[in-house]
Amino acid sequence: MSEAVSLKATPLNAVHRQLGAKMVDFGGWDMPVQYKGILDEHKAVRTSVGVFDVSHMGEIVVRGLEALALVNLVSTNDASKLKVGQVHYSGLLYEHGGFVDDILVHKVSDDEYFICVNASNQDKDYDHIVANNRFKATVENAGPRYAQIAVQGPKALEVCQKLTATELAPIAYYWFVDGQFANVEARIARTGYTGEDGFEVYVSPEHAVSVWEAILEAGAEFGILPCGLGARNTLRLEAKMALYGHEIDATISPLEAGLGWVVKWDKGDFIGKATLEQQKAAGLTRKLVGFAMIGRGIGRDGYEVEVNGSKAGWVTSGGPAPTLGKNIGLCYLPTEFAVPGQTIHVVIRGLAVEAVTVPTPFYKRAK
Amino acid sequence: MYPDHFIYTKEHEWVSVEEDTGTIGITHHAQSELGDIVYVDLPKIGSTVAQHTTFGSVESVKAVSDIYSPVSGEVVAINDSLSSAPEKLNADPHGDAWLIKVKLSNAAELKGEGMMSAADYSKYVGA
């Protein structure tokens, strides 16, 4: 085991260790991969409730008279459509159409946007936004000011409601409020990365431990489990939510990744638009598609995919889907093969094992 | 935790020898590091395995891990029950969830380099 001295730690690091978590280096952060076990944690979130420390995630705040203009230049979705208190998913692209990052944009007010970004991309995102700031706007790398705790699962609403006087039920999916939560100031967003209902709560780092403990206590009656990055990954994969460095990166465009819905063509110019227009006109050469294993074996991240005996693509994320009891994955394939029902083979340690492309998401919660 | 009559390897396998047959498994430490085990790939009966070379794999939700044989010889039995119940490897890695049985071709390997007693292995994994 390597020492954690050079790794960044969240304010909950000692709490994870006390809980007996298995810690891993996740993009330079010392993070819990699991506590009790990935399968139990996954199940808790699908059937009841789980809590995740996601304080490693970054936050960038754009403020000023022209904050909207800057946000709309650097991201693909149309932030002018956001109402105060609303959140949307968006892409931060390079001119060449690849992803700098995928982000959540929260509209705090007409002149303030709060952007949640991936931990290991935070500095790169900040530099990218600053480099494109030719507006009356300021950009703050606000990560150090926030801890983030995600409460996810069908019982998340009941658990969180016990901790705040703010009525949470009326907050729709992808909306947020600022209010008191577990006796501290918090930003409470009905968002998540699990495919379940739930909340992501942003608090000051000095309050992270007390808020975490309050959530565990409030959730005890529902059998709440602390959940690590392992369950976070199986949950998001079942829900087909993209993971930077896997489904998306600097070489992949949102159109290829099946994220065309966050590209708003009629909102005016944005970075990457010209390349995406060319891609759209010329037609895509490859697309992301889901698959399920048929033969014995698990297709995992990075494994080669063959169609008709020839190399055709690669697995971006793959593994067991605990809710479905199947081995599933996502892969890039030439467009003509990237439709459900295509027989493919995943090369697992030298052996081509049969799989079939399937519709996604693999899992969708009942409303 | 670690039975005294087993011999252990640095790759976290164990072998228990009766007469000329060795029963091979992975250690408690190995299963604990892997987490929930969901898949086990074992060789066929009649195939041969060589010491310190891989003969199969164990997969958890998160990762794949090769299994290295502590001894050389012919595979005379495999634990079929693991294909439908791989989670047994988490519950009973030193007992019910053995992996394969091998007819030893060179018993001297058991005293070879890198082979550890229960006490040494416990120290090795910091137990």
Interface residues (C-beta under 8 A of the other chain):
Chain A: K22 V33 Q34 G37 I38 L39 G230 N233 T234 R296 G297 I298 R300 G319 P320 P322 N327 R349
Chain B: E33 G35 D36 V38 Y39 D41 S57 E59 S60 V61 K62 V64
